Every structure is written in C-alpha cells, then in structure tokens.
C-alpha cells in the first residue's frame, strides 16, 4: 500500500492506494505542531512503510517517524504532477486553489513555479467573516448561488457606458463599486456573490496571463476551492470572456496529494 499526506494550511488530504484503488480522506488542519499531527495520522492510517509528504510545514518533519519512512515531495512538483494526472494532459498551467493560490508550469515530469496569488480560499473565508459573519465555504457558496454580484459591483455600462474589448456591457468594472454609493440595498446573497466573483476573477485573470506567458494552452485548476460551484461558475465566465481553456478535473481537491503519491511511486 502506498500513501501520501498533503499537509495544507486549512485541510489535510490523505490518499491511500490499495492495489489499483485510491482512497481519499479529508481532515481539517488542527493547528497543532506538524509532527504531532503527522504522528496522529500514522496512528489512524498506519502502519505504513513509507509516506509521501508535501504541503504546509512538511519540511519540518524528520526523515523517519517510528517505522515509517517519509518521502518529502516539493509542493511545486506535487501540484504540477497531480494536475496533469487528473486532467490526463502532458502539459498545462496547473493552478492550486487552496487557502492561497499557486500556479505551476507543468510539462511531463518537470514543474516550475510561475506565479500565484495571496487571494484564495482563505480570502473567501476571511472576508466572509468580515462581510457576512460566515466562514463556512459551503454556506458562502450557497448564498452566492442565490445572489447577483452586479447588485454590489459596478458594471461596465454603469462605469463607461460601453463594452470594452471582449467584455460585455454587464461585466463588472469595479468589484464592490456600488457599495460606495449611499442607499444601496445590501443583501447577504449579493454580497456573497460579489465576494466569490472577486476571488474567482483574481485567480482566473492571473492564471490566463501566466499561461499565455508560458506558452501553455490549457489551465488546470485543482484544490478544494473549486469544489464550490459558485467559484467554478466565475472561472467559466472569465474563461469565456478571454477564450481561455480552464479545466476543472474530477476530484480536484486530491490534486496535490495525488501528485506527491505519483512522484514517490515514480522516483523512489
């Protein structure tokens, strides 16, 4: 049996490969020291002869814990390999949407960090607390799907009276631009929709530019952020504006853990 642990800031993703089957478990990061959390995981999922580890503070772990050997895989390699594996592609810009966002140019078994953004799922939760009194991503997603971001954003037709480039009249020109005005009715669902649009647009636009700079046709987005339908819809909308090919593969939240597992199985 092979195993990998992706020790993310918000979530810990565990993959176990038993024969040809993959078993995925997602647990919250408790904030305890990384070695304590790792030892607890071994108690729950062990005994294991070796484990691929990546994410968060994995570099602080020793090379051996009890009878388990740790194979440390860089996050860049794990993100790139996992994204390509999930999307069944040979090359792509792989975007990992976690608490923050990392973007990796992946070509075969090579991967290089290109750029990223401090805007990600953690931003969604942090601003969700400030704006909505809510940090549960599923509840923010539910509200966003009920709302209309144009009730809080300033649109192009409102700002300049015309479409700009490939953007239609109803595309937003200023995130939360309407909130500046007095007397605007702010419904929670509209605020949630505006928040999701802000996060999704920042990620999508940076990814499109990064892919163009790297000469990569496909953008693969992994991470639990794109488990949320509202975020997926924003990515699809931006991709449509710019003619980009943004792919969200099945089980995107397993991408980095899967990449670490594949790297270990191929190289160690």
Phi, psi and omega in degrees: 000133175256152180215153173218145177238121173258107188268074183287168180294320182258322185233150170247123179252128181244130174240130174241129176253111177251107187065237179261003185258141177254132176245127184247133173231134178244126181233152176286147171286122186278350183084359177287163177308144189300323180293320177299316180295319180297316179298322177295323178294320178297320178298323183281320188251352183281186359285145180228135180286321179209152181221133170280129179235142178205172174085151174056234184258035184300335181293341180280349181283150174287175180278346181214135173233110186060233179266012183255125176273135180260127176254108186274123183244129179297146180299323181299312179296317182294318179298311183297311183294320181294318179297315179296319181297314181294320184272353181057048179238160177268335177205150179184163164275118181259124182252122177258107181266091177246222176298320167242190185229126177246146181230125189233131172276112184249126178225107183061236181265008178254148180213141179222135177291130182257306182193195179179192179208144173285355176274126180191208181296326176296325176296316179301317181287318181296311178288333174299320177296315183291319187267330188236351187067030187219130177245353181287115182302326181292324178287321176298318178299314180301314179296317183299323180292339178270344189259180179230112183297335180288355174275353175235337180268154172269125182271168179299319181295327178285327184275314186234353176077013182201163173288156179232119180058234180274357186274133180282171182302324185271006174291149182280142178258328182220116176297128180060024181294329180288337184295337178297329185284143177289146172082005178286129179282118182254103176269143182306320182293327178287321176298317179298318179297319178294322179294314179297319178298317179302309182296312183295320181293317179302313182295313185296316183293317177297318181296318180298316179294321180293318179297318178298316181296328181270357182068032181253131184282322187254143174241121179251125182250123177241179179102159184288344177303323182272012164291339184275124182299321182298321178292318178302318182296321178294316178300317179297320181296313181295320177301321178294321179300319189253007179064032181267156179254092179260121184248129172248106186284170174298147177052053186297334181292345180269358191306309184290319177298319179294318178299319178296319180297314181296317178301318180294315182293328181278331192240348185232000000 
